[in-house]
């Protein structure tokens, strides 16, 4: 039979290891959070553009032209800096509809020579009447 003193609670080493691991997860989470917040701004800008009633009444060519201007303005207002508009944003006609796609990567330095790569790809359809 083992003595009661050896069976008492966690050791100091286990507690310290838990604190270090929780701190690491917290630091990584805090570093990645701005990248995901920017992605949510990109997605909300695209979804609000898809709800624009004025765009639905336009021809597909006019819809693409006006959607580019409006999306660029919304990215500026929402402080979207990672998306390079000319390179990362594409518009594709699909009959009377237009598909708007934003595909970009964001590299976030975590610590030292360790970085995290976030890949985002969002497509929203601009429907016509």
N, C-alpha and C positions, 0 to 999 in steps of 0.2 A: 504494500500500500504506500502511495506517495504522500509526502507531507503536504499540508494545506498551503504553505508558503510558496511552493513551486507551482501551484495551480492558480495563483491569483492573476487575473487580468492580462492585458497586453503588456508587452515589454516596451521599453523606451525606444528600441531600434525599430520595432514595428510601427509605433506612432510617428517617429521621425520620417520613416519611409513613406507612410501615408501622407504626411504633410507635404513632403517634397513632390510626390506624384500629383497631388491635388493642385499644388502651386504651378507645376508645369502645365497641366491641363488648363488651368485658368489663364496663364500667360498666352498660350497658343490660341485659346478662344478669344481673348481680347485682341490679339493681332489679326485674327481672321474676320472678326465682326464687321469692321468697316467695308471690307470687300463684299460681304453679303448684303449689307445695307445699301451699297451702291447698286448691286444687282436688283434689289427690290425697287429702287428708284427707276432703273431701266425698264423693268417689267411694268410698273405702274404707268410710266409714260407711254409705253406702247399700248397698253390696254385702254387708257383714256383716249388715245388717238383713234383706236378702233371704234369707239363709241361716238365719235364726231359725226353728227347727222349731215353736216354740210359736205363732208367727203363722200358720203354714199351716193349723192346725186351727181357727182362728176364722172366723166369718162375715166377709164383706167389710166390713160396717159396723164391727164390732169390730176388725178388722185395721187399718182406717184410723185409728181412735181410738188404738189402742195403738202403731201405727207412728209416729204424730206425736210421742207422748211419748218413745218410744225414740230416734227420730232427733234430736229436740231435745237429749236428754241426750248422745248421741254427739257432736253438734256442739260442745256445751259442753266435753266431755272432750278433744276433738281441737283445741280452740281455734280454731274456725271463727267468725270475726267479721264477714266481709263479707256472708254470707247473712242476709238479713232473713227470718226464718222465716215470718211471716204473709204476706209479699208474694212471696217467691221460691220457696216450696215448695208444690207442688200434688199432690193425690192424685186419681186418676180410676179409677172402677170399670170393669172390663172383664169382664163375666160374673162368674165366681168369682174372678178375679184382680184385683189393684189395681196400677195404674201410678203410681209415685212419680217426680216430676220436680222437679229443682232447676235453675232458670235465673236466672243473675245476671251482672252486669257488675262489673268492678273497674277503676277508673281509677288508674294509677300515674304520679305525676309523675317525669319522667326528668331534665330539667334546664331551668331557666328556665320558659318558657311551653310547653314540649313535654311532652306526656303520652302514655302508652300506654293503650289501651283493650283489656282482655282480656274476651272474652265466653265464658261457660261455659254449657253446657246438657247435663245428664246425666239419663237416664231409666233406671230399674230397675224390673223387674216383680216384685211380691210375689205369688207363686203360691199358690193355695189347693189343698186336697186334693180 
